[in-house]
Amino acid sequence: MRSSYVREFNFTKYLDTVKDAETIKYVGSVTGVKGLEIESEGPRSVIGEICNVKVDNQTMLMAEVVGLDGKKVKLAPFGETKGIEIGCEVIATGSILKVPVGINLLGRMIDASGKPCDDKGELVPETYYSAINNPPPPNERSDINKRITTGVRAIDSLLTVGKGQRLGIFAGSGVGKSTLLSVIARNTDADINVIGLIGERGREVLDFVKRDLGEEGMKRSVLVVSTSDEPAICRLRAAQVATTVAEYFRDKGKDVMLMMDSVTRFAQAQREIGLANGEPPAQKGYPPSVFDMIPKLLERSGTNQKGTITAFYTVLVDGDDMNEVITDKVRGTLDGHIVLNRKLAQSYHYPAIDILQSISRLSKRVSGKQTQKAVGKVRMLMSTYQDRETMITTGIYQKGNNAEIDEAIDKHSAIEDFLKQEETEQCSMKDTLDKLSALTGIEIPEEEYSEKPLVTKE
């Protein structure tokens, strides 16, 4: 019985391959290579279609159609253009980029085209998903009413995240974005992690896999990698491939944690392609297509009727300017933002989260009434101390003049200790709420410890 099932399964796979095969090949020829693009006369194709450029008898270079101008086709190659000459054949595949998906992806690393790049052998996919999909319609999204654990005490308490929520992590270079993602990946209670490393240094990819993620974290994770030396189209599509993989597991009813580092490099890749394609620069050198593609990518995560994708997107803040155009666009699209502060990082405060500048727009939906009260008290004490910090540190303020300021001073060290967390420290939601209750003196009832606590309406 089992052997007949295997034969039937394999036969179905071959049937699907035959059905998808193009019986008519449209062929063109290379007329020029200009910067990032290959230009050809023909073939008949559509925007987004994958073509193969025949470099020689043994080598095919995959490229994507990014522009059409009369009979001229503009192609963005997925590799080096070395060896291409005038007259090379360009063969249309009749298909857009499709990603192999399935449970066998767990523990694997794939590239921007969905091919494995971890020396663990070929993938055996269950099916294929299109790399570029539409977000779920608003009426098909389920409510976000359950809390998800990230394992980061500062986030789980003061910036509580709901299953299916999308947040940005905003910081300059070297402030701890990747490290924060690795802590979340190891400690979250999500079923599956999908991690997109977009435009990272090659060294950092290996460090993330071996040092940050570790063997246990890798077992329930899928990595999609495009390093900084790869063509712009690879960095662009890697972000979309990572989202596609997350969508597959969401459709299987899983709670997925999608982490992408970073949206800024995704935007820079589209800027390179757009400018090479003749688009005029609009804001700070970015063409209009960038601001069209960012929400289309970010809106694909979230909930549907089957499962959830909780997403963390890092944003590299240029010059620590929170009003920079990409930063502003992403912040306006997401359901909250976590700001990392360079000053905190320099004082060895990790994770360097600036609580007062950060916000989770759905935290009240997924936190109980007493938890909200405790969070409000901590934020009030932090705000009071920050407003009078100069007076306090210089000795101008004398204790006893104001009860609120006195309490803020007394609790300052305890709050700092609560917000600090070592990379290897594990903190469950119960530990977090116990510490929050002890810090504020506000008792948090048992029912608020569940992932769907009894909450009041906003």
RAPE-V186552 format. One record per pair of residues at least 12 apart in sequence whose C-alpha atoms are under 7 Angstrom apart, sorted by the first residue. I is the first residue (numbers start at 1). GAP is how many residues later the second one is. D is the distance in whole Angstrom. If there is no record, write none. Layout:
I,GAP,D ; I,GAP,D
This chain:
22,71,7 ; 22,72,7 ; 25,66,7 ; 25,67,7 ; 26,17,5 ; 26,18,6 ; 26,65,6 ; 26,66,6 ; 27,15,7 ; 27,16,5 ; 27,62,7 ; 27,63,6 ; 27,64,5 ; 27,65,6 ; 28,12,6 ; 28,13,5 ; 28,14,4 ; 28,15,4 ; 28,61,6 ; 28,62,5 ; 28,63,6 ; 29,12,6 ; 29,13,7 ; 29,58,5 ; 29,59,5 ; 29,60,5 ; 29,61,5 ; 30,56,5 ; 30,57,5 ; 30,58,5 ; 30,59,7 ; 30,60,7 ; 31,55,5 ; 31,56,6 ; 32,54,6 ; 36,40,7 ; 36,240,7 ; 37,37,6 ; 37,38,6 ; 37,39,5 ; 37,40,7 ; 38,36,6 ; 38,37,5 ; 38,38,6 ; 39,33,7 ; 39,34,6 ; 39,35,5 ; 39,36,6 ; 40,32,6 ; 40,33,5 ; 40,34,7 ; 41,30,6 ; 41,31,5 ; 41,32,6 ; 42,29,6 ; 42,30,6 ; 42,31,6 ; 43,47,7 ; 43,48,7 ; 43,49,6 ; 45,47,7 ; 46,19,7 ; 47,18,5 ; 47,19,6 ; 47,20,6 ; 48,16,6 ; 48,17,5 ; 48,18,6 ; 48,48,6 ; 49,15,6 ; 49,16,5 ; 49,45,6 ; 49,46,6 ; 49,47,4 ; 50,12,7 ; 50,13,6 ; 50,14,5 ; 50,15,6 ; 50,42,7 ; 50,43,6 ; 50,45,6 ; 50,46,5 ; 50,47,6 ; 51,12,5 ; 51,13,6 ; 51,39,6 ; 51,40,5 ; 51,41,4 ; 51,42,5 ; 52,38,6 ; 52,39,5 ; 52,40,7 ; 53,35,7 ; 53,36,6 ; 53,37,5 ; 53,38,6 ; 54,34,6 ; 54,35,5 ; 54,36,6 ; 55,28,6 ; 55,29,5 ; 55,33,6 ; 61,16,7 ; 61,18,7 ; 62,15,6 ; 62,16,6 ; 63,12,6 ; 63,13,5 ; 63,14,4 ; 63,15,6 ; 64,12,5 ; 64,13,6 ; 67,210,7 ; 76,157,6 ; 78,153,6 ; 78,155,6 ; 78,156,6 ; 79,152,6 ; 97,33,6 ; 97,34,6 ; 98,30,6 ; 98,31,5 ; 98,32,4 ; 98,33,5 ; 99,14,7 ; 99,15,5 ; 99,29,5 ; 99,30,5 ; 99,31,6 ; 99,32,6 ; 99,142,7 ; 100,14,6 ; 100,25,5 ; 100,27,6 ; 100,28,5 ; 100,29,7 ; 101,24,5 ; 101,25,6 ; 101,26,6 ; 101,27,6 ; 101,28,7 ; 101,144,6 ; 101,147,7 ; 102,23,5 ; 102,24,5 ; 102,25,7 ; 104,19,7 ; 104,20,7 ; 104,21,7 ; 105,117,6 ; 106,113,6 ; 106,114,6 ; 106,115,5 ; 106,116,5 ; 107,111,5 ; 107,112,5 ; 107,113,6 ; 107,114,5 ; 107,115,6 ; 108,114,6 ; 108,115,6 ; 109,113,6 ; 109,114,5 ; 109,115,6 ; 110,113,6 ; 110,114,5 ; 110,115,6 ; 111,113,6 ; 111,114,5 ; 111,115,6 ; 111,127,7 ; 112,112,7 ; 112,113,7 ; 112,114,6 ; 112,122,5 ; 112,125,6 ; 112,126,4 ; 112,129,6 ; 129,115,7 ; 131,109,6 ; 131,110,5 ; 131,113,6 ; 132,108,6 ; 134,166,7 ; 135,164,6 ; 135,165,4 ; 136,164,7 ; 136,168,7 ; 140,164,6 ; 140,165,6 ; 141,162,5 ; 141,163,4 ; 141,164,6 ; 142,161,6 ; 142,162,6 ; 142,163,6 ; 144,18,6 ; 144,19,6 ; 144,20,6 ; 145,17,7 ; 145,220,6 ; 145,221,6 ; 145,307,6 ; 146,16,5 ; 146,17,6 ; 146,220,6 ; 146,305,5 ; 146,306,5 ; 147,14,6 ; 147,15,4 ; 147,16,6 ; 147,219,5 ; 147,304,5 ; 147,305,6 ; 148,13,6 ; 148,14,5 ; 148,15,5 ; 148,41,7 ; 148,303,7 ; 149,39,5 ; 149,40,6 ; 149,280,6 ; 150,34,5 ; 150,37,6 ; 150,38,4 ; 150,39,7 ; 151,33,6 ; 151,36,5 ; 151,37,6 ; 151,275,6 ; 151,276,5 ; 151,277,6 ; 152,32,7 ; 152,275,7 ; 153,266,7 ; 153,274,6 ; 153,279,6 ; 154,265,5 ; 156,273,7 ; 157,218,7 ; 157,275,7 ; 157,276,7 ; 158,217,6 ; 159,200,6 ; 159,201,5 ; 159,204,6 ; 160,200,7 ; 160,203,5 ; 161,199,7 ; 161,201,7 ; 161,202,6 ; 162,200,7 ; 162,201,7 ; 162,204,6 ; 163,145,6 ; 163,147,6 ; 164,138,4 ; 164,139,5 ; 164,144,5 ; 164,145,5 ; 164,146,4 ; 165,137,6 ; 165,145,5 ; 165,146,6 ; 165,170,6 ; 166,136,7 ; 166,144,6 ; 166,145,5 ; 166,146,6 ; 166,168,6 ; 166,169,5 ; 166,170,7 ; 167,144,6 ; 167,145,5 ; 167,146,6 ; 167,167,6 ; 167,168,6 ; 167,169,5 ; 167,170,5 ; 168,144,6 ; 168,145,5 ; 168,146,6 ; 168,147,7 ; 168,163,7 ; 168,166,7 ; 168,168,7 ; 168,169,5 ; 168,170,6 ; 169,143,7 ; 169,144,6 ; 169,145,4 ; 169,146,6 ; 169,168,6 ; 169,169,5 ; 169,170,6 ; 170,144,6 ; 170,145,5 ; 170,146,6 ; 170,147,6 ; 170,168,6 ; 170,169,5 ; 170,170,6 ; 171,144,7 ; 171,145,6 ; 171,146,5 ; 171,149,7 ; 171,168,6 ; 171,169,5 ; 171,170,7 ; 172,144,5 ; 172,145,5 ; 172,146,6 ; 172,147,7 ; 172,148,5 ; 173,143,7 ; 175,165,7 ; 175,167,6 ; 175,170,6 ; 177,137,7 ; 180,171,7 ; 181,78,7 ; 182,30,5 ; 182,31,6 ; 183,240,6 ; 185,28,7 ; 185,32,7 ; 186,27,6 ; 186,31,5 ; 187,239,7 ; 190,65,5 ; 190,66,6 ; 190,67,6 ; 191,63,6 ; 191,64,5 ; 191,65,6 ; 192,28,5 ; 192,29,6 ; 192,63,7 ; 192,64,5 ; 192,65,6 ; 193,27,6 ; 193,28,4 ; 193,29,6 ; 193,63,6 ; 193,64,5 ; 193,65,6 ; 194,27,6 ; 194,28,5 ; 194,29,6 ; 194,48,7 ; 194,52,6 ; 194,63,6 ; 194,64,5 ; 194,65,6 ; 195,27,6 ; 195,28,5 ; 195,29,6 ; 195,47,7 ; 195,63,6 ; 195,64,5 ; 195,65,6 ; 196,27,6 ; 196,28,5 ; 196,29,6 ; 196,42,7 ; 196,43,6 ; 196,46,6 ; 196,63,6 ; 196,64,5 ; 196,65,6 ; 197,27,6 ; 197,28,5 ; 197,29,6 ; 197,63,6 ; 197,64,5 ; 198,27,6 ; 198,28,5 ; 198,29,6 ; 198,37,6 ; 198,40,7 ; 198,41,7 ; 198,63,6 ; 198,64,6 ; 198,67,6 ; 198,68,7 ; 199,27,6 ; 199,28,4 ; 199,29,4 ; 199,36,6 ; 199,66,6 ; 200,27,5 ; 200,28,5 ; 201,26,6 ; 201,27,6 ; 202,25,6 ; 224,14,6 ; 224,18,6 ; 225,13,7 ; 226,12,6 ; 232,37,5 ; 232,40,7 ; 232,41,7 ; 233,36,7 ; 235,31,6 ; 235,34,6 ; 236,30,5 ; 236,33,6 ; 236,34,6 ; 239,27,7 ; 240,57,7 ; 246,12,7 ; 246,63,7 ; 250,56,7 ; 250,57,5 ; 250,58,6 ; 250,59,6 ; 251,55,6 ; 251,56,6 ; 252,54,7 ; 253,53,5 ; 253,54,4 ; 254,53,5 ; 254,54,7 ; 255,52,6 ; 255,53,5 ; 255,54,6 ; 256,52,6 ; 256,53,5 ; 256,54,6 ; 257,52,6 ; 257,53,5 ; 257,54,6 ; 258,51,6 ; 258,52,6 ; 258,53,5 ; 258,54,6 ; 259,52,6 ; 259,53,5 ; 259,54,6 ; 260,52,6 ; 260,53,5 ; 260,54,6 ; 261,52,6 ; 261,53,5 ; 262,51,6 ; 262,52,5 ; 262,53,6 ; 263,50,6 ; 263,51,6 ; 263,52,6 ; 264,51,5 ; 264,52,6 ; 264,62,7 ; 267,23,6 ; 270,20,6 ; 271,15,6 ; 271,16,6 ; 271,19,6 ; 274,13,6 ; 274,15,7 ; 275,12,7 ; 295,38,6 ; 315,12,7 ; 335,25,7 ; 335,26,6 ; 336,23,5 ; 336,24,4 ; 336,25,5 ; 337,21,6 ; 337,22,6 ; 337,23,7 ; 338,15,7 ; 338,20,5 ; 338,21,7 ; 339,14,6 ; 339,15,6 ; 339,18,6 ; 339,19,5 ; 340,12,5 ; 340,13,5 ; 340,14,6 ; 341,12,6 ; 341,13,6 ; 349,71,6 ; 350,70,5 ; 350,71,6 ; 350,72,7 ; 351,69,6 ; 351,70,7 ; 356,23,7 ; 364,94,7 ; 365,90,6 ; 366,86,6 ; 366,87,7 ; 366,89,7 ; 367,86,6 ; 367,88,6 ; 368,80,5 ; 368,85,5 ; 368,86,6 ; 368,87,5 ; 369,86,6 ; 369,87,7 ; 370,74,5 ; 371,73,6 ; 374,62,7 ; 374,63,7 ; 374,66,6 ; 374,68,6 ; 381,27,5 ; 382,26,7 ; 384,21,6 ; 384,24,6 ; 385,20,7 ; 385,23,6 ; 385,24,7 ; 430,19,6
